[in-house]
């Protein structure tokens, strides 16, 4: 019985660590996260810029500038929404500076 209780507590703790935090849930709904995920799915990674596969430099930035990136498809509305979020963030942080 003690082993069953210990196992139950362990499994609960492990499953709780896999649960999405509120910050992760918000990020996953963020339009820029969709661009990030599309770039990652297309083979772009952090630190991959030397091979032309940099997540931000070679994928996200060009998409945000309205350019196409081979192997990556993102809806124009998602890019526009991300641009708006970015502009809102800049404005908000400019005022607080």
C-alpha positions, -999 to 999 in steps of 0.1 A, spaced: 0 0 0 28 24 8 44 17 -25 11 25 -43 8 58 -24 44 67 -32 40 58 -68 8 79 -70 25 109 -55 54 105 -79 32 102 -109 12 133 -98 44 153 -94 57 142 -128 25 150 -146 22 184 -129 57 192 -142 45 184 -177 15 207 -174 15 239 -192 21 270 -171 -1 301 -175 29 318 -192 33 289 -216 -4 289 -224 -3 326 -232 28 322 -253 13 293 -273 -17 316 -282 6 345 -291 8 351 -329 46 353 -328 47 318 -313 30 305 -344 58 321 -365 84 306 -342 69 272 -344 66 273 -382 102 283 -385 113 256 -361 92 230 -380 110 243 -412 144 233 -397 154 267 -383 171 266 -349 186 290 -323 223 294 -332 219 280 -367 226 313 -384 261 303 -395 246 275 -416 218 298 -428 193 282 -405 191 307 -377 156 308 -361 154 346 -358 179 360 -383 171 336 -412 134 329 -406 114 350 -382 130 384 -392 125 379 -430 89 367 -425 82 398 -403 96 419 -431 72 404 -456 97 382 -473 93 345 -480 113 318 -464 117 285 -482 101 256 -464 81 278 -441 44 288 -445 28 313 -422 -6 330 -428 -3 367 -436 -28 375 -408 -6 358 -382 24 379 -394 3 411 -392 -9 401 -357 27 395 -345 38 428 -360 10 446 -341 19 428 -308 55 438 -314 46 474 -320 23 475 -289 51 460 -268 76 486 -281 52 515 -274 44 502 -239 81 498 -230 91 531 -246 67 550 -223 81 531 -192 117 540 -200 
